[in-house]
Amino acid sequence: MRVSFETKLKHLEKLGADFIGNTPFMEVSDDKREGAKIFAKIEWYNLVGGTIKDRGVYRYVESRPRRS
């Protein structure tokens, strides 16, 4: 059974969305790449509550002695 390209593309879009979560995006495309849209995750939105990894790293950094 052959699966159409459109069906595969829809599946990949859903799969990608599952890995991304609720972090908002910002378009960072430029005019040089015609036909391509490039997006970046805006991770600073996670700073309020943070993720498990963010909180662990934050505690580690804060526990280190400060340099003069």
N, CA, C and O atoms as a printed pandas DataFrame, in Angstrom:
     atom_number atom_name residue_name chain_id  residue_number  x_coord  y_coord  z_coord
0              1         N          MET        A               1    0.841   -1.180    0.000
1              2        CA          MET        A               1    0.000    0.000    0.000
2              3         C          MET        A               1    0.886    1.243    0.000
3              4         O          MET        A               1    1.777    1.372    0.839
4              5         N          ARG        A               2    0.646    2.141   -0.924
5              6        CA          ARG        A               2    1.403    3.397   -1.000
6              7         C          ARG        A               2    0.700    4.469   -0.188
7              8         O          ARG        A               2   -0.526    4.575   -0.176
8              9         N          VAL        A               3    1.516    5.255    0.488
9             10        CA          VAL        A               3    0.994    6.369    1.271
10            11         C          VAL        A               3    1.401    7.650    0.564
11            12         O          VAL        A               3    2.554    7.806    0.161
12            13         N          SER        A               4    0.458    8.558    0.416
13            14        CA          SER        A               4    0.745    9.796   -0.305
14            15         C          SER        A               4    1.712   10.674    0.487
15            16         O          SER        A               4    1.825   10.567    1.709
16            17         N          PHE        A               5    2.395   11.534   -0.238
17            18        CA          PHE        A               5    3.327   12.482    0.376
18            19         C          PHE        A               5    2.597   13.372    1.370
19            20         O          PHE        A               5    3.123   13.656    2.446
20            21         N          GLU        A               6    1.401   13.812    1.025
21            22        CA          GLU        A               6    0.624   14.681    1.905
22            23         C          GLU        A               6    0.305   13.985    3.231
23            24         O          GLU        A               6    0.358   14.607    4.292
24            25         N          THR        A               7   -0.023   12.706    3.166
25            26        CA          THR        A               7   -0.314   11.943    4.382
26            27         C          THR        A               7    0.924   11.840    5.256
27            28         O          THR        A               7    0.845   12.007    6.473
28            29         N          LYS        A               8    2.076   11.565    4.636
29            30        CA          LYS        A               8    3.327   11.493    5.393
30            31         C          LYS        A               8    3.653   12.839    6.027
31            32         O          LYS        A               8    4.088   12.898    7.177
32            33         N          LEU        A               9    3.446   13.910    5.286
33            34        CA          LEU        A               9    3.747   15.249    5.786
34            35         C          LEU        A               9    2.866   15.591    6.991
35            36         O          LEU        A               9    3.349   16.141    7.981
36            37         N          LYS        A              10    1.591   15.267    6.903
37            38        CA          LYS        A              10    0.686   15.527    8.032
38            39         C          LYS        A              10    1.131   14.752    9.270
39            40         O          LYS        A              10    1.077   15.269   10.385
40            41         N          HIS        A              11    1.567   13.517    9.070
41            42        CA          HIS        A              11    2.040   12.703   10.190
42            43         C          HIS        A              11    3.291   13.323   10.815
43            44         O          HIS        A              11    3.406   13.376   12.040
44            45         N          LEU        A              12    4.216   13.786    9.996
45            46        CA          LEU        A              12    5.439   14.411   10.511
46            47         C          LEU        A              12    5.137   15.699   11.259
47            48         O          LEU        A              12    5.761   15.976   12.283
48            49         N          GLU        A              13    4.192   16.490   10.765
49            50        CA          GLU        A              13    3.820   17.728   11.451
50            51         C          GLU        A              13    3.275   17.424   12.844
51            52         O          GLU        A              13    3.618   18.109   13.807
52            53         N          LYS        A              14    2.435   16.412   12.953
53            54        CA          LYS        A              14    1.882   16.048   14.262
54            55         C          LYS        A              14    2.975   15.507   15.165
55            56         O          LYS        A              14    3.026   15.846   16.347
56            57         N          LEU        A              15    3.840   14.679   14.630
57            58        CA          LEU        A              15    4.930   14.110   15.414
58            59         C          LEU        A              15    5.840   15.217   15.942
59            60         O          LEU        A              15    6.228   15.195   17.110
60            61         N          GLY        A              16    6.179   16.173   15.099
61            62        CA          GLY        A              16    7.007   17.300   15.519
62            63         C          GLY        A              16    6.338   18.104   16.607
63            64         O          GLY        A              16    6.998   18.516   17.561
64            65         N          ALA        A              17    5.052   18.338   16.489
65            66        CA          ALA        A              17    4.315   19.109   17.495
66            67         C          ALA        A              17    4.324   18.391   18.839
67            68         O          ALA        A              17    4.344   19.042   19.884
68            69         N          ASP        A              18    4.310   17.066   18.830
69            70        CA          ASP        A              18    4.343   16.311   20.084
70            71         C          ASP        A              18    5.668   16.500   20.819
71            72         O          ASP        A              18    5.699   16.491   22.049
72            73         N          PHE        A              19    6.750   16.670   20.084
73            74        CA          PHE        A              19    8.059   16.860   20.703
74            75         C          PHE        A              19    8.265   18.289   21.185
75            76         O          PHE        A              19    9.091   18.527   22.066
76            77         N          ILE        A              20    7.544   19.226   20.634
77            78        CA          ILE        A              20    7.767   20.640   20.906
78            79         C          ILE        A              20    7.074   21.088   22.180
79            80         O          ILE        A              20    7.634   21.892   22.924
80            81         N          GLY        A              21    5.896   20.603   22.451
81            82        CA          GLY        A              21    5.170   21.021   23.643
82            83         C          GLY        A              21    4.469   22.349   23.434
83            84         O          GLY        A              21    4.002   22.641   22.333
84            85         N          ASN        A              22    4.391   23.165   24.494
85            86        CA          ASN        A              22    3.642   24.420   24.442
86            87         C          ASN        A              22    4.526   25.647   24.325
87            88         O          ASN        A              22    4.036   26.769   24.453
88            89         N          THR        A              23    5.809   25.465   24.086
89            90        CA          THR        A              23    6.713   26.605   23.956
90            91         C          THR        A              23    6.383   27.373   22.683
91            92         O          THR        A              23    6.295   26.773   21.611
92            93         N          PRO        A              24    6.198   28.690   22.777
93            94        CA          PRO        A              24    5.873   29.470   21.577
94            95         C          PRO        A              24    7.055   29.568   20.611
95            96         O          PRO        A              24    8.207   29.343   20.981
96            97         N          PHE        A              25    6.737   29.907   19.377
97            98        CA          PHE        A              25    7.735   30.048   18.320
98            99         C          PHE        A              25    7.816   31.480   17.837
99           100         O          PHE        A              25    6.890   32.270   18.019
100          101         N          MET        A              26    8.937   31.799   17.222
101          102        CA          MET        A              26    9.124   33.088   16.564
102          103         C          MET        A              26    9.727   32.789   15.188
103          104         O          MET        A              26   10.675   32.013   15.072
104          105         N          GLU        A              27    9.173   33.404   14.166
105          106        CA          GLU        A              27    9.718   33.181   12.825
106          107         C          GLU        A              27   11.021   33.956   12.672
107          108         O          GLU        A              27   11.088   35.148   12.972
108          109         N          VAL        A              28   12.057   33.261   12.200
109          110        CA          VAL        A              28   13.366   33.886   12.001
110          111         C          VAL        A              28   13.822   33.764   10.547
111          112         O          VAL        A              28   15.011   33.875   10.248
112          113         N          SER        A              29   12.870   33.536    9.657
113          114        CA          SER        A              29   13.179   33.404    8.234
114          115         C          SER        A              29   13.741   34.708    7.696
115          116         O          SER        A              29   13.474   35.790    8.218
116          117         N          ASP        A              30   14.518   34.575    6.650
117          118        CA          ASP        A              30   14.979   35.772    5.952
118          119         C          ASP        A              30   14.558   35.679    4.488
119          120         O          ASP        A              30   14.116   34.627    4.027
120          121         N          ASP        A              31   14.694   36.762    3.779
121          122        CA          ASP        A              31   14.250   36.810    2.383
122          123         C          ASP        A              31   15.144   35.997    1.455
123          124         O          ASP        A              31   14.758   35.727    0.317
124          125         N          LYS        A              32   16.312   35.606    1.909
125          126        CA          LYS        A              32   17.254   34.874    1.057
126          127         C          LYS        A              32   16.816   33.439    0.811
127          128         O          LYS        A              32   17.201   32.832   -0.189
128          129         N          ARG        A              33   16.017   32.896    1.712
129          130        CA          ARG        A              33   15.588   31.499    1.582
130          131         C          ARG        A              33   14.131   31.456    1.137
131          132         O          ARG        A              33   13.229   31.154    1.918
132          133         N          GLU        A              34   13.936   31.756   -0.094
133          134        CA          GLU        A              34   12.585   31.808   -0.635
134          135         C          GLU        A              34   11.935   30.430   -0.557
135          136         O          GLU        A              34   12.532   29.425   -0.940
136          137         N          GLY        A              35   10.716   30.402   -0.062
137          138        CA          GLY        A              35    9.978   29.152    0.025
138          139         C          GLY        A              35   10.215   28.376    1.305
139          140         O          GLY        A              35    9.590   27.336    1.513
140          141         N          ALA        A              36   11.100   28.853    2.167
141          142        CA          ALA        A              36   11.370   28.163    3.432
142          143         C          ALA        A              36   11.055   29.091    4.593
143          144         O          ALA        A              36   11.435   30.262    4.588
144          145         N          LYS        A              37   10.368   28.567    5.572
145          146        CA          LYS        A              37   10.110   29.325    6.795
146          147         C          LYS        A              37   10.906   28.667    7.920
147          148         O          LYS        A              37   10.855   27.451    8.103
148          149         N          ILE        A              38   11.631   29.477    8.657
149          150        CA          ILE        A              38   12.449   28.973    9.755
150          151         C          ILE        A              38   11.898   29.553   11.054
151          152         O          ILE        A              38   11.669   30.758   11.159
152          153         N          PHE        A              39   11.689   28.687   12.035
153          154        CA          PHE        A              39   11.145   29.105   13.319
154          155         C          PHE        A              39   12.103   28.709   14.437
155          156         O          PHE        A              39   12.815   27.710   14.336
156          157         N          ALA        A              40   12.109   29.503   15.497
157          158        CA          ALA        A              40   12.913   29.210   16.682
158          159         C          ALA        A              40   11.982   29.138   17.888
159          160         O          ALA        A              40   11.015   29.893   17.989
160          161         N          LYS        A              41   12.290   28.220   18.799
161          162        CA          LYS        A              41   11.507   28.131   20.035
162          163         C          LYS        A              41   11.930   29.257   20.963
163          164         O          LYS        A              41   13.120   29.537   21.109
164          165         N          ILE        A              42   10.959   29.899   21.585
165          166        CA          ILE        A              42   11.246   30.998   22.507
166          167         C          ILE        A              42   11.336   30.399   23.909
167          168         O          ILE        A              42   10.356   30.378   24.654
168          169         N          GLU        A              43   12.522   29.916   24.251
169          170        CA          GLU        A              43   12.707   29.188   25.501
170          171         C          GLU        A              43   12.589   30.060   26.738
171          172         O          GLU        A              43   12.322   29.541   27.822
172          173         N          TRP        A              44   12.781   31.380   26.614
173          174        CA          TRP        A              44   12.707   32.209   27.817
174          175         C          TRP        A              44   11.310   32.225   28.418
175          176         O          TRP        A              44   11.144   32.665   29.556
176          177         N          TYR        A              45   10.305   31.760   27.692
177          178        CA          TYR        A              45    8.969   31.638   28.267
178          179         C          TYR        A              45    8.944   30.558   29.354
179          180         O          TYR        A              45    8.038   30.543   30.187
180          181         N          ASN        A              46    9.920   29.667   29.352
181          182        CA          ASN        A              46    9.983   28.605   30.356
182          183         C          ASN        A              46   10.642   29.065   31.652
183          184         O          ASN        A              46   10.678   28.301   32.616
184          185         N          LEU        A              47   11.160   30.279   31.703
185          186        CA          LEU        A              47   11.916   30.712   32.875
186          187         C          LEU        A              47   11.053   30.912   34.112
187          188         O          LEU        A              47   11.553   30.788   35.230
188          189         N          VAL        A              48    9.775   31.218   33.944
189          190        CA          VAL        A              48    8.907   31.460   35.101
190          191         C          VAL        A              48    8.769   30.191   35.932
191          192         O          VAL        A              48    9.110   30.184   37.115
192          193         N          GLY        A              49    8.280   29.133   35.332
193          194        CA          GLY        A              49    8.134   27.876   36.061
194          195         C          GLY        A              49    9.289   26.953   35.776
195          196         O          GLY        A              49    9.669   26.126   36.605
196          197         N          GLY        A              50    9.838   27.103   34.597
197          198        CA          GLY        A              50   10.970   26.279   34.196
198          199         C          GLY        A              50   10.565   24.842   33.920
199          200         O          GLY        A              50    9.474   24.398   34.277
200          201         N          THR        A              51   11.459   24.146   33.290
201          202        CA          THR        A              51   11.263   22.721   33.082
202          203         C          THR        A              51   12.110   21.998   34.117
203          204         O          THR        A              51   12.876   22.628   34.846
204          205         N          ILE        A              52   11.979   20.716   34.183
205          206        CA          ILE        A              52   12.767   19.941   35.145
206          207         C          ILE        A              52   14.251   20.181   34.912
207          208         O          ILE        A              52   14.999   20.381   35.869
208          209         N          LYS        A              53   14.688   20.166   33.660
209          210        CA          LYS        A              53   16.110   20.393   33.362
210          211         C          LYS        A              53   16.525   21.805   33.742
211          212         O          LYS        A              53   17.604   21.995   34.304
212          213         N          ASP        A              54   15.695   22.798   33.449
213          214        CA          ASP        A              54   16.027   24.192   33.772
214          215         C          ASP        A              54   16.222   24.378   35.266
215          216         O          ASP        A              54   17.173   25.030   35.697
216          217         N          ARG        A              55   15.330   23.812   36.050
217          218        CA          ARG        A              55   15.406   23.998   37.505
218          219         C          ARG        A              55   16.652   23.338   38.073
219          220         O          ARG        A              55   17.300   23.903   38.954
220          221         N          GLY        A              56   16.994   22.160   37.588
221          222        CA          GLY        A              56   18.197   21.468   38.063
222          223         C          GLY        A              56   19.463   22.236   37.745
223          224         O          GLY        A              56   20.340   22.385   38.597
224          225         N          VAL        A              57   19.558   22.719   36.528
225          226        CA          VAL        A              57   20.730   23.501   36.127
226          227         C          VAL        A              57   20.791   24.795   36.917
227          228         O          VAL        A              57   21.872   25.202   37.343
228          229         N          TYR        A              58   19.667   25.447   37.121
229          230        CA          TYR        A              58   19.639   26.692   37.885
230          231         C          TYR        A              58   20.159   26.453   39.306
231          232         O          TYR        A              58   20.973   27.227   39.809
232          233         N          ARG        A              59   19.689   25.386   39.948
233          234        CA          ARG        A              59   20.151   25.088   41.315
234          235         C          ARG        A              59   21.646   24.798   41.332
235          236         O          ARG        A              59   22.352   25.223   42.247
236          237         N          TYR        A              60   22.129   24.078   40.329
237          238        CA          TYR        A              60   23.562   23.774   40.257
238          239         C          TYR        A              60   24.374   25.058   40.121
239          240         O          TYR        A              60   25.350   25.256   40.844
240          241         N          VAL        A              61   23.979   25.922   39.207
241          242        CA          VAL        A              61   24.708   27.175   38.983
242          243         C          VAL        A              61   24.677   28.035   40.238
243          244         O          VAL        A              61   25.696   28.613   40.616
244          245         N          GLU        A              62   23.537   28.127   40.880
245          246        CA          GLU        A              62   23.425   28.947   42.088
246          247         C          GLU        A              62   24.229   28.375   43.255
247          248         O          GLU        A              62   24.628   29.123   44.148
248          249         N          SER        A              63   24.470   27.083   43.264
249          250        CA          SER        A              63   25.211   26.472   44.372
250          251         C          SER        A              63   26.723   26.651   44.235
251          252         O          SER        A              63   27.459   26.449   45.201
252          253         N          ARG        A              64   27.184   27.021   43.060
253          254        CA          ARG        A              64   28.623   27.193   42.822
254          255         C          ARG        A              64   29.099   28.494   43.454
255          256         O          ARG        A              64   28.360   29.479   43.471
256          257         N          PRO        A              65   30.340   28.511   43.981
257          258        CA          PRO        A              65   30.874   29.761   44.543
258          259         C          PRO        A              65   31.002   30.835   43.467
259          260         O          PRO        A              65   31.363   30.550   42.325
260          261         N          ARG        A              66   30.709   32.039   43.840
261          262        CA          ARG        A              66   30.809   33.162   42.894
262          263         C          ARG        A              66   32.245   33.639   42.809
263          264         O          ARG        A              66   32.976   33.644   43.800
264          265         N          ARG        A              67   32.638   34.043   41.604
265          266        CA          ARG        A              67   33.974   34.619   41.412
266          267         C          ARG        A              67   33.944   36.091   41.770
267          268         O          ARG        A              67   32.933   36.767   41.578
268          269         N          SER        A              68   35.060   36.585   42.292
269          270        CA          SER        A              68   35.138   38.012   42.652
270          271         C          SER        A              68   35.445   38.849   41.448
271          272         O          SER        A              68   35.549   40.071   41.556
